[in-house]
Amino acid sequence: MSLPFLSSTPVETALRGFAAAHPNLVAVHEDPLFATSVRRCTRRQVGLVSGGGSGHEPLHAGFLGVGMLDAAVPGAVFASPHNTQIHAASRAVAGPGGVLHIVKNYTGDVINFAIAAERLSAEGVEVATVLVDDDVATGGDDTETGRRGTGATVVVEKILGAAADAGLSLDELAALGADVAEHSRSVAVAARAQTDFHTGEDTFELDPGHLEYGVGIHGERAAASIERPGFEALVAKMVDEVLAQVPGDGSLLLFVNGLGATTQLELLNVYAAATDRLSGAGETVDARLVGNYVAALDMTGFSITLTRLRPEWLPYWEASSITPSFPASLADSGAAPETLVRRSVPDAAPAAATAESTGGPADRARPRLQDDVVRRFAELVEEHYEELTRLDRVSGDGDFGDNLRGGLREALQLMNHGQPGLAAAERAFLDGVGGTSGPLLGLLFKWLDRAHRDHDADGAAAWARGTAEGCAAIQRVGGAQPGDRTIVDVLHPAAEALRSGFAEGARTAADAARATADLEARRGRASYVAGRGAGEPDAGATGVALLFRAAADVHA
């Protein structure tokens, strides 16, 4: 049995241990879980935040510090962090110029960072995102998700960290990060799978003499196994494939990364062979990195990343940094940037943010028909729980009914403690419900609540505005369009119909939910099982339609 030396809370304990091992560099916040750098260059105006599933160490916490990241947000092993963690970490380190999110292109990471960004923007915090998508093994035209984000994340974090310390603005950093990501490509291979975190067995088996060519950093298998070529032939194949797809011209940064169990001896062999291949192709390597920096737990394998360098990027790559894991040998011999010491982890939920979500005196004085809507919605979900669960099992994983019911039960508890209904639902779904559907519904409640507070009213006009703005936020986060068989297929027409009153809004929402039975899923979990669920309405669309029925019942 592998991985035997873990506590009952492995991620939390590991992060506490990491901070304890580097007390002059890293501080940990445990609820919600994230880590911050205790030092910051005084010229930095923008906080840099990155994160992702655990098991990739030292990515991302190992790169906290002067010249790199301000905050790192860990999820469970190979799972995205929750949007609540990202939101809290971003508030803790946002500078006067805002905060920049560096996000690997994995669906969970993209959605949770996007939801956190929506929350930050609504609170007046400027935020931008850099998406890293460098994996050539997933770069085909037959997928809407695009290339995965892998080894190039380290390159982006280092260059942006130095640029942030030079005082670049949020817009300048976002443009620079996008440019670096666009000029970076990677590919990875594995000779042995990582250990399954729960069973202790290899996650997959390989036939003797075979390799997985094109694995992901979450331990995903490649599209196909290949017969293992000779060492030089394998490295040449990888270099040639990445080189052919990395855009631009000029010199290169070469990053040879181990996936967790590959020795430094092996990685240096790969680096030597890769430089020989690049030299033979007439390429010049001006920047380099070798080691285990983006692991897939203990997978035996490696990746090769190439970045086409613009001349102005090299000084950023070579600039001094003070972090637990980035190699000091790459730093120049000059003095470290001027820094200040953050004596404690800042409050992750400032009073201003709490006041917005709980409502001010005018909100508390207003008749709370919205409370009755949330209570009625909870009653309807209980009545339809079995059907919602059945519909989700047809084309999903069957947990939508549980998530919806659980979020509303938490909202009712918050209402019992004095929070207005829509604000309570926002907090319950954004902060307490996992998966994708919960936070997306939380965004809807956020904008419904905001529309009610802005207009100091509970009428259909406020609902129309809040539904439209909530739908737009959900589309920004998830990318869904009408016709994709998602909750957008209900929200979009309901927002327009509410202009004619609650009854029309409820009728339109119910009709739109039923009409999803004739749609092919192009977004969400149902899109992974194309064809299943045909003739049945979408569970999410059916569930959210009940909200508008609840509003019509209360306002009848």
N, C-alpha and C positions, 0 to 999 in steps of 0.2 A: 504494500500500500504506500503510495507516494503522498506528498504533502501532509505528513503526520503532525507537524509542529505548528498548529494553529489554535488560537483561542476560539471561544464560541462566538466572538464578534471580530472576525479576522480583519476586515477593512478598517474599522474604527481603531482597533488595537494597533494595527500596523502604522496608521497615521500618527497615533499618539507616540508610538515608539520612534517614528521618524523625527518628529518634532523634538522629542527628548534627546535624540542623538545629535541634533543640530540646533541647539537652543539659541545660538546667536544668529541663526539664519531663518528659522521657520517657527511659526506659531500655529496652533491648531484650535479651531472652533468646533465644538462637538455637537451642537444642536441649533441649526442643522450642520452637518459635517462638511467642513472645508478647511484648507490651510492657506496661510498668507506668509509673505515675506515680512520680516521685521525691519528690513532696511528699504530705503527708497531714495533714488537720486532726486535731488531737489529740483532739477530741471524737468523732471517727468511731470507732464500735465494730464496724462491719460493712463488709467489703470488697465493692465493686461490680465485677462482671465482666460484660463483654458481648463480642460477637464475631460473626463471620459471614464470608461470602465476601469476597475482595478485589474491587476494582472499584467499591466504594461510597464511596470516600474523599470527605470526611474521616471519615465513619462507619467505624470506631469509634475508631481510634487518635487522631484529632483531638480527641477529647473526654476524653482522659486528663488528670487534674490535680485540683487542689483544687476542690471543688464539683461534680465530675462523677465519672468512672470511675477505679478503681484499676488495672484491667487490661483490655487489649483483645487478643482472640485472632483472628488472621486465618487464613482458609482460602485455598485456591487461588481463582482468579478465579471468582466466582459459585458457590463450593463451600463447604460447611460446614467449619469447623476440625475436626480430629480430637479425640476425647474425651481423648486423652493431653495435648494442648496445653491444653485447658480445665481439666483436673485439675491440671496443673502450675501454671498461672496462678492458679487459685483457692487452692492451697496457699500460693503466694507472697504473696498479699495478704489472706488471711483475717484478720479482726480477732478480738478476744476474743469478739465476739458472732456470729462466723461469716462467711458469705459469701452474697451475693445474686447470682443469675444473671439478667440481662436478656436475653431470647431472642426473636428474631423468629420468627413462626410459619411457618417453612419446615421441611419434614420432616427434612432432614439436620441442621439446627441443633437442632431439638427433640430428636431422638434422641441426638445426641452430647453435648449439655448434660445430658440426663437420665442418660446413662451416667456422665458425670463426677460428677454429683450422687450417684449410687449409690456410687461409689468413695469420695467424700468422707465420706458418711454412715457407711460401713463403717469409716472411719478415725477417726471421732469428731469430724469437722468439721461443725458445724451449717450447713445449706444450705437455701435456699429459692429459688424461681423465679418471675419475673414474665414472662408470655407476652404479647407485643405482637401484636395481630391486628386491624388497623385498616382494611384494604383492602376497600372496599365492592364492588369488582368481583368478589370471590370470596366473597361472603357468602351464597350460595344455600343452600337446604336439601338440595340433592342431593349434597353432598360431606361426608365425615366430617372432612376436614382443616381446614375452617373458613377464615376470612379470613386472607390473608397479612399478615405484619408488615412495614410500610413506614415512611413518614415519621414516624409517631407515636413511633417508637423514640427520636428525638432529644428529644422532649418528655418522655418517661418518664425518660430518662437525666439530663436537667437537673433535673427536679423531685426525683427520688430522690437525686441527688448532693447537693443542698442539704439535703435532709432527713437524709441520713446524716451530714453535717457538723454538723447540729443535735443529733446523738446518738440518733436514733431506733433502736429495736431491730430485729432481723431480722424478727420477726413484724409490727411496725408498718410497716416498709419494704415488705414483701411485700404487705400489705393496701393501702397507699397506691399502690404501682405497679399493682396489679390495678385499682384504682379509676380511676386516670388512663387506663390502657389501655382500660377499658370505656367511658370518656367521650370517646374519640378515634376519628375516622374519616377516611379519606383516599381519593382517587382520582387516577389519573395518566393522562396522554395523551402520545402521541409522534407527531412528524411525520417522524422518521427513526430507523431502528434503530441500535443501537450496533454498533461494529465487532467482528466475530468475532475473538476473541483469537488464534486459530490461523491463520486464513486471511487476515485483513486486509480481508475483504469485509463489506458490511452483512449483519447476521444475517438480516434479512428485507427484502423489497421491498414498498413501498406503491404502490398506483396513484396517479397524479396527482390532486391534489385530495382525498385521503383522509387520515384520521387513524386511529391505533390508540387506541381509547378503552377504558381499563382495563388498561394494561400493568403488568407487575411490575418490581421493581427488579433482577431477574436478566435483564432483557431479554425476558421472556416476552411473546408476543403477546397481544392481547386476544381475547376470544371472537369479536369481529367488528370489521372496519374500518367506519368511518362516513364519509360525505361531510363534508368539512371545513366547518363552519358559520363564520359571521363571528366575529371575535374576541370581542366582547361576548356573543354568543349562546353561544359555547363556555364561557366562564368562568361565565356564568349557569347553564348546564346542570350544570357540575361542582359549583358552590356549592350549588345546589338539591338535588342528589342527596346530597351529603355531609350537608348540614344536615338533610335529612329522616331520616337514619339515625343521627345522633349523638344519644345519649340525654341526658336531664337538662334542666335549665334554668339560667338565669344567663348571665353574659357569656362571651365566647369568646376562645380563643387561635387566631390565624390564622397558619399556617405555609405559605408558598409556597416550594416546593423545586424546584430545577433538577435534571435527570437527567444532567447532565455537560457537555452542549454548548450549553445554553441561556444566553444572555447575561444579565447583570444588568439591562440595559435592558429586555429582554423580561419578566423576572421582576417588575420593578417595575411594568410595565404590568399584568401579571396581578394583582399585589397591589392596585393602585388599583381595577381593575374588580371584584375580589372584595369589597373593603370597600364599594364603592358598592352592590353587590348585597345584602350583608348589612345595610347601613344601611337600604336600601329595604324589607327584610323585618322591620325593627324590632329588629335584633340589635345588640349592643354588643361591640366588639372591645377588650379590655383588655390583651392580650398579643400579641406578634407576632414573626415571624422570616421573613426573606427571603434566599434564596441557594442555592448548590449545596452541600447538606449530606449528601444521600443519593443518590449518583450511580448510574447504571447504565452504567459506563464513560463513553462519549461519546455516549449517546443524546440526541437532540434532542427534549426534552419537559419536562414539569413535572408536579408533583403539588400538590394542595391538601389540607391537613390542618386539621381543626377539632377543638378540644378544649373541652368544656364545663367551665369553671373553677369549682371550689369556692372560696370566699373565701380559705381558708387556703392554697391552692396558689400564689396569685400572689406572695407573698413568696419562696417557693422559686424560682419562675421568675426573679425579679428579683435574687436573691441573687448576691453576688460569686462569680466563678469564675476560675481561672487555668488555662487550657488552650491548646493551640496553635491551635484552630480555632473555638471558640465565641466570638461577637462580644463584645468587651469593652464595647461601647456599651450592652449590656443590663445590665451590672453596675452596682450602686449606687456612690455616690462614697465610701463608707466604706472603712475599711481591710480588707485581705484577711483571711480567717479565720486564726487562729493555726495554724501548720503545723510539721511536723518534716520533715527531709530524710532520705530513705532513701538511704544512701550507696552501696549496691550492690543489685543484684537479689537478693532472698533465694533461698536454696536451694530449688529447685522440688520436690525429692524428699528430704525430711528422713529422717534415719536411722530414725525410728520407723516410717515407712511402709515402708521397705525391709525392716526386721526382720519386719514382719507378713507380707510376701509371701514371704520366703525361709524363714520358720519358725525357731523357737527350738531349743534343745538337745533338748528332749523330742521335737520333730517329727523332728529328724535321727536320733534314736536309734530311732525307731519303725520296724518293718519297712515297707518301701516297696512294698507291693502296688500302691499308686496309681501308682508308676512303671511297673509292668508293664501296668496298665490303659491308660495313655497310649501306651505302645509298641504294645500290641495294637490300640488304636484307630487309630494311624497305619498299621499293616499293613492293617487292614480298609479304610481310606479309599483306600489305594493300590490294593487289589484292586477297589474299586467306583468308582474315579475316573471312568472313562469313562461309567458309568451316571449318576453324580451330575451330570456335565457335561451329558449329554444331557437329563436331566430339567429342569435349570435353563434350557437353551436353549428348551425348550417354552414356558415362561411367564415367563422372566426374561432376563438378559443373558448367561448361560452361564458365569459366573465362580465359581460356588459351589464346584465341585470344586477349582479352583485355590486359592481362599481357604482352604478347609479343609485341603488338603494342605500349603499353604505355612505355615499357622499351626502345624500339628503338626510339620513339619520344624524350625521355629524352636524349638518347645518341646523337641524332642529335643536340640537344641544346648544349650539352657539346662540341661537335665538332665545333660548331659555335663560341665557346669561346676558341678554340685553342687546345683542347685535341685530340690526335690521335684516330682514329676510334675504334680500338680494346680496348684501355684503356678506352675510353669513354663508350663503351658498357659494359665493366667490371664494372665500377663504377655505371652505371645506373641500371644494373640488380642486383648487389650485395647489393647496398645501398638503392635502390628505389622501387624495385618490391617485393611485398609481396608473401605469399604462399610459396610453395616448388619449383615450376618450375623456378621462377625468379632467386633466388640465385644459383640454380644449373647451369643455363645458364651463370650466372656471373662467376662461376668457370671455365667454358669452355672458356669464353673470357679472363679470367686472364691467362690461360696457353697458349692460342693462342698468346696473346700479349707478354708474356714472351719469347715464341719461336721466335717471330719476332725480339725482342730486342736482344736476345742472339746471333742470327745469322746475325743481321743487314740485313735482306732480307725479301722479300715478296713472295718467291717462294713456290712451292708445297711441298718441303721438310720441310719448316718451318711449313706449315699447317699440314702436316702429324704428325710431332712431337708434335705440340701444341694440336691437336685433340686427340692423344693417351694419352698425359699426362692429358688433361682435362677429358677424359673419365675415366682414372684411379682415378682421384680425385673425380669425381661424384660417382664412385663405392665405394670408401672408405667412402664417406659421407652417401650414401643412401642404400648401400648393394645390388644394382641391378646387375644382371648377364645377359649376352646375353640370349634371350629367355623369359625374364620376361615381355615383352611388355612395354618398356620404351625407352627413348632417347638413352640408351646404345645400343639398337639394331641397331641404325643408326651410332653412333659414332665409335663403335668397327670396323665394316667393312670399314667405310669411311676412318679411319686413315690408314689402310693398302692400300686401293685403291689409296689414294692420292700420294703414292710413284710412281704411274704410271702417275700422272698428274691430273690437276684440272677436266678435262672432265670425266675421269674415276671415280674420287672421287664423282662427282655430280651424275653420273649414278648409282653408287653403293648405295649412300645414298638414292636416290629416290626409288630404288628397295627394299632396306631394310625397308624403311618406309611403302611401300605398303604391304610387307610381314608380318607386325605386325597384319594385319587383321586376320591371321590364328593362332595367339598366344593367350594363356590365360593369363590374367593379374595376376602377382604374386607380384608386387610391385606397390606403388603409390596408388592414390585414386581409380583408376579403380579396384584394387584388392578387394575393399570392396563391389563391386556389381558384383560378379562373374557371368559370362554368358552374361551380358549386353555388347553391343558393338561387339559381335561376327560378323565377316564378314566385319567390318569397321576398317581401320587403326587407330593406336593410334595418338591422336592429337599432343602430344609432339614430337613424332618421325616425323610426317609429317611436323611440323613447323621447326624443326632443320635441316631437309633435305633441306629446302629452303636456309639455310645459305651456303651450299656447292654449290647449284645452283648459288647463287649470286657470290661466288668466281670464279666459272667457267665462268660466263658471263663477269666478269670484266677482267679476265686473258685470255680471248679468243684471 
